[in-house]
Amino acid sequence: MAIRERLGFTAAEPAPVYGEPFETADGAIVITVARRGVISPVMRPAGVFVVRDGAATWVPAVDVNRIAFMGELIGLLAAVITGLAILRRPPWPDLGRRTCD
């Protein structure tokens, strides 16, 4: 028996969960969509379907905090790699006093 079967997971990726459709003041119908985590049962918003004038459009939910965190993490990683490269071989010339023998 596989670990996924022991934990009760049957699909590789859980199916999206659709919310109750509701109508806005301008006549558009909004249907929320969430995704269940693979290991944890926490629901995360995926986006909304907006149906207006018979045409459906998908509007994804964007987590700006996650995007900002990734930018900070990449900047920190670049600074650490640059610092290690400079410590290993400094770009400035060797200004030590040399004696001729």
C-alpha positions as CSV (number, residue, x, y, z in Angstrom):
1,M,0.0,0.0,0.0
2,A,1.4,3.4,-1.0
3,I,1.7,6.3,1.4
4,R,-0.8,8.3,-0.6
5,E,-3.4,5.5,-0.2
6,R,-2.7,5.2,3.6
7,L,-3.2,9.0,4.0
8,G,-6.4,8.8,1.9
9,F,-5.2,10.6,-1.2
10,T,-6.4,9.1,-4.4
11,A,-5.7,11.7,-7.1
12,A,-2.3,13.3,-7.9
13,E,-3.8,16.7,-7.4
14,P,-7.0,17.5,-5.6
15,A,-9.9,18.8,-7.6
16,P,-10.9,22.5,-7.3
17,V,-13.7,23.4,-5.0
18,Y,-16.3,25.8,-6.5
19,G,-18.2,28.2,-4.3
20,E,-21.9,29.3,-4.4
21,P,-22.5,31.6,-7.4
22,F,-23.8,35.0,-6.6
23,E,-24.9,38.0,-8.7
24,T,-23.4,41.4,-8.4
25,A,-25.2,44.7,-8.7
26,D,-24.2,45.2,-12.4
27,G,-25.6,41.7,-13.3
28,A,-22.3,39.7,-13.4
29,I,-22.3,36.2,-11.9
30,V,-19.3,35.5,-9.8
31,I,-18.2,31.9,-8.9
32,T,-15.3,31.5,-6.5
33,V,-12.8,28.7,-6.9
34,A,-10.5,27.3,-4.2
35,R,-7.9,24.6,-4.2
36,R,-7.3,22.1,-1.4
37,G,-3.7,21.5,-0.4
38,V,-2.0,18.2,-1.3
39,I,-1.0,17.3,2.2
40,S,-2.9,19.8,4.4
41,P,-6.6,20.3,4.2
42,V,-6.2,24.1,4.0
43,M,-8.2,25.7,1.2
44,R,-6.3,28.4,-0.8
45,P,-8.2,30.7,-3.2
46,A,-7.4,30.0,-6.8
47,G,-9.5,32.7,-8.4
48,V,-13.0,33.5,-9.7
49,F,-15.1,32.9,-12.8
50,V,-17.0,36.0,-13.8
51,V,-19.9,35.4,-16.2
52,R,-21.0,38.7,-17.8
53,D,-23.2,38.9,-20.9
54,G,-22.9,35.2,-21.5
55,A,-19.1,35.2,-21.6
56,A,-17.1,33.6,-18.8
57,T,-13.7,35.0,-17.8
58,W,-11.2,33.7,-15.4
59,V,-9.6,36.1,-12.8
60,P,-6.8,34.4,-10.9
61,A,-6.2,35.2,-7.2
62,V,-2.7,36.7,-6.8
63,D,-0.9,36.4,-3.5
64,V,1.2,39.6,-3.5
65,N,2.8,38.7,-0.2
66,R,4.2,35.5,-1.7
67,I,5.5,37.4,-4.7
68,A,7.2,40.0,-2.4
69,F,8.7,37.3,-0.3
70,M,10.2,35.5,-3.3
71,G,11.7,38.9,-4.5
72,E,13.3,39.4,-1.0
73,L,14.6,35.8,-0.9
74,I,16.1,36.1,-4.4
75,G,17.8,39.4,-3.5
76,L,19.2,38.0,-0.2
77,L,20.5,34.9,-2.0
78,A,22.2,37.1,-4.7
79,A,23.8,39.2,-1.9
80,V,25.1,36.1,-0.1
81,I,26.5,34.6,-3.3
82,T,28.2,37.9,-4.3
83,G,29.6,38.3,-0.8
84,L,31.1,34.8,-0.9
85,A,32.6,35.4,-4.3
86,I,34.2,38.7,-3.2
87,L,35.6,37.0,0.0
88,R,37.1,34.2,-2.0
89,R,38.7,36.4,-4.7
90,P,38.5,40.1,-4.1
91,P,38.1,42.3,-7.2
92,W,40.4,45.0,-5.8
93,P,44.2,44.8,-6.4
94,D,46.6,43.4,-3.8
95,L,48.0,46.5,-2.1
96,G,50.3,44.7,0.3
97,R,53.9,45.7,0.5
98,R,56.2,43.4,-1.4
99,T,59.9,43.2,-0.8
100,C,62.4,42.3,-3.5
101,D,64.9,39.7,-2.5
